[in-house]
Amino acid sequence: MRTLLLTLLIAISTSYGQTKEELINAIIKVNSLDDWDGIIHRPFPGQIENNIEKAKISSNNYYNFNKLKEIISREELINLTSHKNQVLRLYAIKELIEKNDIAFDLKKIIVEEIKNKKYINVHSGCIISQELSYSILYHAYWNQVRINARDIGTENNEKKEEVAMQKAVENDKLLKEINAEIIKLDKDIYWLIYERIFACGKFNDNLKHNIVELLFKFNNSYAFEYLKKNYPDEAEKISEDYFKIYFEKQKFKTENQIYYLYNFTEYAFVNNNKEMIEKIITKLRTTKSWKMISGSFENQIFRKYNVNI
């Protein structure tokens, strides 16, 4: 009897391990960070049919990872956050973030992802794209901080939810640490992350030099707005130096640079800064790269302020 029981346990253990291995291999093979595709009754990989365990895998990794997380332990999930496969690693990190179980060094991981600058295949609905791994992880945590705040005592009131979410991103200790580390980097990362960072309230004064560097070295318009808001007296001199010495020399050719130019333009018109407007109009008339997002300029600025370029 004991021999039979031992044999059964070994068989179950072996089958269990193979199932995990099959799912992990499937995720690696598909190699795409997929979201739910809207199909409700799609069979899960490994689903039992006719009492036979079939080694099914899906071409959509959402289903592969969903099944995998059902059969692995928390410790195994944490171990996957350092897996060599990018997709598997990101799935594991996102899952733990959604569980509010930050049992790993998320700040270090995001900084390392920024340094490595790796793109990952992403499939969401009908959209297939390549996204930066660090942006995926940053936004996963930023979004979870907001979700946690939204779900506590806001009574489904949109205004209360927005206030609560803004306070949350301003006060979350880990997010503040991540933001500070990003500001210290001598890199120009995805522009949208800077928009998130500089909407998170005031940082320690010892980061002011780094923020000024972001403006002068990378034309970071979000750094410019932050300085104008939090250091108004010093920002006047900073703004004068930047627009008189640096701005006219810039080409604004990359995606980041184009969005910075858009943000500078919007700021100038909203604040009716005539000197800035004059320099920006000249820049728009002598460069063509901004036309990559011409619709944004046209619809959000030119029509509103009756601008002809």
HUWO-V960689 format. One record per backbone hydrogen bond with DSSP energy under -1.0 kcal/mol. NH is the residue of the N-H (numbers start at 0). CO is the residue of the C=O. Records with the same first field share a line. If there is no record, write none. Layout:
NH=CO ; CO
//
This chain:
4=0
5=1
6=2
7=3
8=4
9=5
10=6
11=7
12=8
13=9
14=10
15=11
16=12
17=13
18=14
19=15
20=16
21=17
22=18
23=19
24=20
25=21
26=22
27=23
28=24
29=25
30=26
32=120
33=31
34=122
46=43
48=51
51=48
55=53
62=59
63=59
64=60
65=61
66=62
67=63
68=64
70=67
76=72
77=73
78=74
79=75
80=77
81=78
82=79
88=84
89=85
90=86
91=87
92=88
93=89
94=90
95=91
96=92
97=93
98=94
99=96
100=95
102=100
105=103
108=104
109=105
110=106
111=107
112=108
113=109
114=110
115=111
116=112
119=130
121=128
122=32
123=126
126=123
128=121
130=119
132=117
135=131
136=132
137=133
138=134
139=135
140=136
141=137
142=138
143=139
144=140
145=141
146=142
147=143
148=144
149=145
150=146
151=148
156=153
160=156
161=157
162=158
163=159
164=160
165=161
166=162
167=163
168=164
169=165
170=166
171=167
175=171
176=172
177=173
178=174
179=175
180=176
181=177
182=178
183=179
186=184
192=189
194=190
195=191
196=192
197=193
198=195
199=196
206=203
207=204
210=206
211=207
212=208
213=209
214=210
215=211
216=212
217=213
218=214
219=213
223=219
224=220
225=221
226=222
227=223
228=224
229=225
230=226
234=230
237=233
238=234
239=235
240=236
241=237
242=238
243=239
244=240
245=241
246=241
248=245
249=246
257=253
258=254
259=255
260=256
261=257
262=258
263=259
264=260
265=261
266=262
267=263
268=264
269=265
270=266
272=267
273=271
276=272
277=273
278=274
279=275
280=276
281=277
282=278
283=279
284=280
290=287
291=288
292=289
293=290
296=292
297=293
298=294
299=295
300=296
301=296
302=297
304=300
306=301
//
